[in-house]
Amino acid sequence: MAKPSRKTQNPAADASPSQYASVWSPLRHSVFRALWIASVVSNIGSWMQDVGESWLMTSLTLSPVLVALVETAGSLPVVLAALPAGALADIVDRRRLLIVMQVWMVIVATAMGVMALTGHMTTGRLLSLTFLLGIGSAVSNPVWQAITPELVPSEDLPAALSLGGVAVNIARAIGPAIGGFIIAASGPWAVFFINAVSFLAVFFVVYRWQPAPRTSRLPPEEIISAMRAGTRYLRHSPELQTVLLRCAVFIICASALWALLPQQARRGLGLSSFGYGALLGCLGVGAIAGAWLLPSLRKRCAINQLVAGGSIVFALSAIALACVHSFLFLAIALVVAGTAWISVLASLNVAAQIATPSWVRARVLAVYLLVFTGGLAGGSALWGFVAGRFGISTALLISAIGLVIGLPFSWRYRLVAKTNLSLAPSNHWPEPVMRIETDTSDGPAITSIEYRIDPKTAEEFLEALKDLKRIRLRDGAIRWNVLRDSADPERYLEIFVTESWGEHLRQHERVTAEDRKVEQRVQAFHVGPHPPKTTHLIAEELPK
């Protein structure tokens, strides 16, 4: 599976205190179970790979900069390729893309093993191959996130996403230790070959998976157009903007604990590397325990309460790390921190999943992962600077204060709490009447919808149009207006423009059952004898 970042979860959680399945219930579904087991194996291989890369670099050079660049080389592709990878995952067959990426990572990991075994590895080659392996991870991550709703029913989705976090934390708990043992016994080349085999395990499981085909009569979107569509969707989706904002606020502050734990363990508590590893393991144990507790917590708490409560608990754990010098009490505090960590990230991830239709899901989740990764990296650098200037304990205390100060976002920017949103295509728009020859690339295209509105209800009609405007712009329109006829006060025109005729036809496939409810509210104000009249206009080129 894709190479995880050091703290990345595959988060999940729901929103309302209705009935929830057990955290293990998604494993009843054979395809999900097979992929989850393969992901555990592959994540263990990836953590072993991380240890091998860093250890090999220390044997190739004494430069601390080059050693640090190993982690940068593995993480940089996630930042650079997030949106293109998400767009690619939405416009091509996701199963085939996963297969290609697994083969890619098998080849790269095998090449690293061969070079390390034969003594041909150099610092430049190691960084380059680590970067290439990171590309495979960056492209695969949005796909893994996007296919989860296809593998389990909606009632099992929160638990399924939580199990993704469990897979990462199981791997984090045992992968580095196994990797260190193998490196000591054989050398870094051995863990590279083992990681290649772990990718093969995922390859065979994905190869046997036969998902339902995604059907469309339109040609696939071009990658640049798909990226624009993804950013446009986010720009006009306040629910997703809330998720990204809440994620950024939490992760920037919470990153202090992860970034400063090594220094505090060594300097503040005088621990050895084994002691630091034990504290890090406590975080992993807490995250696994948190995934197990989440179903019962969701029955009692709404999603916003979970995020707020998790933020407070994580802040208290950061304060404990700053002030407590007892290994036992600190270990307990970090177990609690791990539980809070997965509770918050799980809730944010499900809030993103349930607010996103399938056609743009990978693009949205790629941006979510970008915010997470960027916030973790940027926050770590920020708290490192603060710690260098004011001390480690002070930095941890400031980060805890930041987590608490960020709680007002819970009241102003509330996460979506509905799990029964119908985001499947409604397919209720009639086929356009076409008596001219057109190509999907022709455009721009203008769609005009004519309403007859009683002046007494005109203000309410215009208010209802606000939500419809957002939907039109979110699903592909580049401009939108409502016009009133100066000679006929009851006549209103809703006009929206798409950059091509093909993009308008994609709007037909993107409109959901939830969008249809908004349209029905608007059309309820129409008083004409016939339904609102829709007209399509396509730009015509002048003779040269």
Secondary structure in CASP SS format (residue, H / E / C, confidence):
PFRMAT SS
TARGET T0000
AUTHOR 0000-0000-0000
METHOD secondary structure of the structure
MODEL  1
M C 1.00
A C 1.00
K C 1.00
P C 1.00
S C 1.00
R C 1.00
K C 1.00
T C 1.00
Q C 1.00
N C 1.00
P C 1.00
A C 1.00
A C 1.00
D C 1.00
A C 1.00
S C 1.00
P C 1.00
S C 1.00
Q C 1.00
Y C 1.00
A C 1.00
S C 1.00
V C 1.00
W C 1.00
S H 1.00
P H 1.00
L H 1.00
R H 1.00
H C 1.00
S H 1.00
V H 1.00
F H 1.00
R H 1.00
A H 1.00
L H 1.00
W H 1.00
I H 1.00
A H 1.00
S H 1.00
V H 1.00
V H 1.00
S H 1.00
N H 1.00
I H 1.00
G H 1.00
S H 1.00
W H 1.00
M H 1.00
Q H 1.00
D H 1.00
V H 1.00
G H 1.00
E H 1.00
S H 1.00
W H 1.00
L H 1.00
M H 1.00
T H 1.00
S H 1.00
L H 1.00
T C 1.00
L C 1.00
S C 1.00
P H 1.00
V H 1.00
L H 1.00
V H 1.00
A H 1.00
L H 1.00
V H 1.00
E H 1.00
T H 1.00
A H 1.00
G H 1.00
S H 1.00
L H 1.00
P H 1.00
V H 1.00
V H 1.00
L H 1.00
A H 1.00
A H 1.00
L H 1.00
P H 1.00
A H 1.00
G H 1.00
A H 1.00
L H 1.00
A H 1.00
D H 1.00
I H 1.00
V C 1.00
D C 1.00
R H 1.00
R H 1.00
R H 1.00
L H 1.00
L H 1.00
I H 1.00
V H 1.00
M H 1.00
Q H 1.00
V H 1.00
W H 1.00
M H 1.00
V H 1.00
I H 1.00
V H 1.00
A H 1.00
T H 1.00
A H 1.00
M H 1.00
G H 1.00
V H 1.00
M H 1.00
A H 1.00
L H 1.00
T H 1.00
G C 1.00
H C 1.00
M C 1.00
T C 1.00
T H 1.00
G H 1.00
R H 1.00
L H 1.00
L H 1.00
S H 1.00
L H 1.00
T H 1.00
F H 1.00
L H 1.00
L H 1.00
G H 1.00
I H 1.00
G H 1.00
S H 1.00
A H 1.00
V H 1.00
S H 1.00
N H 1.00
P H 1.00
V H 1.00
W H 1.00
Q H 1.00
A H 1.00
I H 1.00
T H 1.00
P H 1.00
E H 1.00
L H 1.00
V C 1.00
P C 1.00
S H 1.00
E H 1.00
D H 1.00
L H 1.00
P H 1.00
A H 1.00
A H 1.00
L H 1.00
S H 1.00
L H 1.00
G H 1.00
G H 1.00
V H 1.00
A H 1.00
V H 1.00
N H 1.00
I H 1.00
A H 1.00
R H 1.00
A H 1.00
I H 1.00
G H 1.00
P H 1.00
A H 1.00
I H 1.00
G H 1.00
G H 1.00
F H 1.00
I H 1.00
I H 1.00
A H 1.00
A H 1.00
S C 1.00
G C 1.00
P H 1.00
W H 1.00
A H 1.00
V H 1.00
F H 1.00
F H 1.00
I H 1.00
N H 1.00
A H 1.00
V H 1.00
S H 1.00
F H 1.00
L H 1.00
A H 1.00
V H 1.00
F H 1.00
F H 1.00
V H 1.00
V H 1.00
Y H 1.00
R H 1.00
W C 1.00
Q C 1.00
P C 1.00
A C 1.00
P C 1.00
R C 1.00
T C 1.00
S C 1.00
R C 1.00
L C 1.00
P C 1.00
P C 1.00
E C 1.00
E C 1.00
I H 1.00
I H 1.00
S H 1.00
A H 1.00
M H 1.00
R H 1.00
A H 1.00
G H 1.00
T H 1.00
R H 1.00
Y H 1.00
L H 1.00
R H 1.00
H C 1.00
S C 1.00
P H 1.00
E H 1.00
L H 1.00
Q H 1.00
T H 1.00
V H 1.00
L H 1.00
L H 1.00
R H 1.00
C H 1.00
A H 1.00
V H 1.00
F H 1.00
I H 1.00
I H 1.00
C H 1.00
A H 1.00
S H 1.00
A H 1.00
L H 1.00
W H 1.00
A H 1.00
L H 1.00
L H 1.00
P H 1.00
Q H 1.00
Q H 1.00
A H 1.00
R H 1.00
R H 1.00
G H 1.00
L C 1.00
G C 1.00
L C 1.00
S C 1.00
S H 1.00
F H 1.00
G H 1.00
Y H 1.00
G H 1.00
A H 1.00
L H 1.00
L H 1.00
G H 1.00
C H 1.00
L H 1.00
G H 1.00
V H 1.00
G H 1.00
A H 1.00
I H 1.00
A H 1.00
G H 1.00
A H 1.00
W H 1.00
L H 1.00
L H 1.00
P H 1.00
S H 1.00
L H 1.00
R H 1.00
K H 1.00
R H 1.00
C C 1.00
A C 1.00
I H 1.00
N H 1.00
Q H 1.00
L H 1.00
V H 1.00
A H 1.00
G H 1.00
G H 1.00
S H 1.00
I H 1.00
V H 1.00
F H 1.00
A H 1.00
L H 1.00
S H 1.00
A H 1.00
I H 1.00
A H 1.00
L H 1.00
A H 1.00
C H 1.00
V C 1.00
H C 1.00
S C 1.00
F H 1.00
L H 1.00
F H 1.00
L H 1.00
A H 1.00
I H 1.00
A H 1.00
L H 1.00
V H 1.00
V H 1.00
A H 1.00
G H 1.00
T H 1.00
A H 1.00
W H 1.00
I H 1.00
S H 1.00
V H 1.00
L H 1.00
A H 1.00
S H 1.00
L H 1.00
N H 1.00
V H 1.00
A H 1.00
A H 1.00
Q H 1.00
I H 1.00
A C 1.00
T C 1.00
P C 1.00
S H 1.00
W H 1.00
V H 1.00
R H 1.00
A H 1.00
R H 1.00
V H 1.00
L H 1.00
A H 1.00
V H 1.00
Y H 1.00
L H 1.00
L H 1.00
V H 1.00
F H 1.00
T H 1.00
G H 1.00
G H 1.00
L H 1.00
A H 1.00
G H 1.00
G H 1.00
S H 1.00
A H 1.00
L H 1.00
W H 1.00
G H 1.00
F H 1.00
V H 1.00
A H 1.00
G H 1.00
R H 1.00
F H 1.00
G C 1.00
I H 1.00
S H 1.00
T H 1.00
A H 1.00
L H 1.00
L H 1.00
I H 1.00
S H 1.00
A H 1.00
I H 1.00
G H 1.00
L H 1.00
V H 1.00
I H 1.00
G C 1.00
L C 1.00
P H 1.00
F H 1.00
S H 1.00
W H 1.00
R H 1.00
Y C 1.00
R C 1.00
L C 1.00
V C 1.00
A C 1.00
K C 1.00
T C 1.00
N C 1.00
L C 1.00
S C 1.00
L C 1.00
A C 1.00
P E 1.00
S C 1.00
N C 1.00
H C 1.00
W C 1.00
P C 1.00
E C 1.00
P C 1.00
V C 1.00
M C 1.00
R C 1.00
I C 1.00
E C 1.00
T C 1.00
D C 1.00
T C 1.00
S C 1.00
D C 1.00
G C 1.00
P C 1.00
A E 1.00
I E 1.00
T E 1.00
S E 1.00
I E 1.00
E E 1.00
Y E 1.00
R E 1.00
I E 1.00
D C 1.00
P H 1.00
K H 1.00
T H 1.00
A H 1.00
E H 1.00
E H 1.00
F H 1.00
L H 1.00
E H 1.00
A H 1.00
L H 1.00
K H 1.00
D H 1.00
L H 1.00
K H 1.00
R H 1.00
I H 1.00
R H 1.00
L H 1.00
R H 1.00
D C 1.00
G C 1.00
A E 1.00
I E 1.00
R E 1.00
W E 1.00
N E 1.00
V E 1.00
L E 1.00
R E 1.00
D C 1.00
S C 1.00
A C 1.00
D C 1.00
P C 1.00
E C 1.00
R E 1.00
Y E 1.00
L E 1.00
E E 1.00
I E 1.00
F E 1.00
V E 1.00
T E 1.00
E C 1.00
S C 1.00
W H 1.00
G H 1.00
E H 1.00
H H 1.00
L H 1.00
R H 1.00
Q H 1.00
H H 1.00
E H 1.00
R H 1.00
V C 1.00
T E 1.00
A H 1.00
E H 1.00
D H 1.00
R H 1.00
K H 1.00
V H 1.00
E H 1.00
Q H 1.00
R H 1.00
V H 1.00
Q H 1.00
A C 1.00
F C 1.00
H E 1.00
V C 1.00
G C 1.00
P C 1.00
H C 1.00
P C 1.00
P C 1.00
K E 1.00
T E 1.00
T E 1.00
H E 1.00
L E 1.00
I E 1.00
A C 1.00
E C 1.00
E C 1.00
L C 1.00
P C 1.00
K C 1.00
END
